[in-house]
């Protein structure tokens, strides 16, 4: 999975046409990664959830990940949103 700046700052070439996909995943409280996130630590457990080798994220291996969010819900589950894009 590629990680690169797609923001198009000053002095860069004009924006190009891209296709974007938003992937939203709910991670149930019972998953090992959520139990690890809900305990003190370095926060690296989230990497297992969004690894390109896991489930639906594997479909975006040739896309650039341009943004992401993570939220722990009150009941202990989590929501990860991933914004991918690629040139048209």
C-alpha angles and dihedrals in degrees: 000000000000123000115198142144110264096170097106101223129192115305094022127114118276117278115279129214113274138175115229131198127188116208118193119189128187113210113202119230092242094063115108091236092056092048088052092048091051091056127067114274144105096297095242092127090084089068090071090057097052098034110137088233094064124090121287095005089068089071089068099051092120094045127089116247103225103169141005142179134193128196132179110218122221092254091056100258120118139223123210121189120193125189114204129182140180134180118269 
